[in-house]
Amino acid sequence: MKKRQENPLTTVRALRIKREWTQRRIADELEISQAAYSWLERGRPGVDISKHLEALSLIFEIEIDEILMPYEQFVRERRSVVVEQVEPGQDLTAMHKQEPVEQELVQV
């Protein structure tokens, strides 16, 4: 039986779902197709995530090493996750340059 490969982007997927963002939305920010983003998020063999790590860290406002850690570890280290309320179509990569938006604390 073939051993299943560990998905390196469990934290990114979990944060995207918690924020109710679509794969299309993140794919547009990364300037890739939704299908390519899906493969990236699922950790498909042969997909190079290294060129997207910096952009993902800006979009989700987390460190690159946090992107690569399992979500359960991320939660333990953070104890809670801040979920930003953003407007549809808002440029996610520019969020770090703006004034803080209204935030809701979500216990995970």
C-alpha positions in Angstrom: 0.0 0.0 0.0 1.3 3.4 -1.0 1.9 5.8 1.9 0.0 9.1 1.6 2.2 12.2 1.4 1.6 14.8 4.1 0.0 17.9 2.8 2.3 20.9 3.5 -0.5 23.5 3.2 -3.0 22.3 5.8 -2.7 25.6 7.6 -3.3 27.7 4.4 -6.4 25.5 3.5 -7.8 25.8 7.0 -7.3 29.6 7.2 -8.9 30.0 3.7 -11.9 28.0 4.8 -12.3 29.9 8.1 -12.2 33.2 6.3 -14.7 31.9 3.7 -12.4 32.7 0.9 -12.6 30.6 -2.3 -9.8 28.9 -4.0 -10.5 31.2 -7.0 -9.9 34.3 -4.8 -6.5 33.1 -3.7 -5.6 31.8 -7.1 -6.4 35.3 -8.6 -4.1 36.9 -6.0 -1.3 34.4 -7.0 -2.0 34.9 -10.7 -2.6 31.2 -11.3 -5.6 29.2 -12.3 -8.0 27.8 -9.7 -7.1 24.3 -10.7 -3.4 25.0 -10.1 -4.2 26.5 -6.7 -6.2 23.5 -5.8 -3.3 21.2 -6.7 -1.0 23.5 -4.7 -3.3 23.5 -1.6 -3.7 19.7 -1.7 0.0 19.1 -2.0 0.0 17.3 -5.3 3.3 15.7 -6.1 5.3 17.7 -8.6 3.7 21.0 -7.7 6.3 23.6 -6.6 5.0 25.7 -3.7 8.2 27.5 -3.0 7.5 30.4 -5.5 4.2 31.1 -3.8 5.2 31.1 -0.1 6.0 34.8 0.2 2.7 35.8 -1.4 0.7 33.3 0.7 2.4 34.7 3.8 1.3 38.2 2.9 -2.3 37.1 2.0 -2.8 35.2 5.2 -0.6 37.5 7.3 1.4 34.6 8.8 5.1 33.7 8.6 6.4 31.4 5.9 7.4 28.8 8.6 3.8 28.9 9.9 2.5 28.2 6.4 4.4 25.0 6.3 3.5 23.6 9.7 0.6 21.3 10.3 -2.6 23.3 11.2 -2.9 21.6 14.6 0.6 22.8 15.5 -0.2 26.3 14.2 -3.3 26.5 16.4 -1.4 25.2 19.4 1.3 27.9 18.9 -1.2 30.7 18.2 -3.9 29.5 20.6 -6.4 31.4 18.5 -6.7 32.7 15.0 -7.8 36.2 14.0 -10.1 36.2 11.1 -10.3 39.4 9.1 -13.6 40.6 7.7 -12.8 41.8 4.2 -15.0 43.1 1.3 -15.5 40.9 -1.7 -12.8 41.7 -4.3 -10.5 43.5 -1.9 -6.8 43.1 -2.8 -5.7 40.6 -0.2 -2.0 41.2 -0.7 -2.4 44.9 0.0 -4.1 44.3 3.4 -0.8 44.6 5.3 -0.5 48.2 4.1 -4.0 49.3 5.2 -5.4 50.3 8.5 -6.6 47.3 10.5 -10.1 46.2 9.5 -12.7 45.0 12.0 -11.6 41.7 13.4 -13.3 38.8 15.0 -11.5 36.4 17.3 -12.2 32.8 16.5 -11.3 30.0 18.9 -10.2 26.9 17.2 
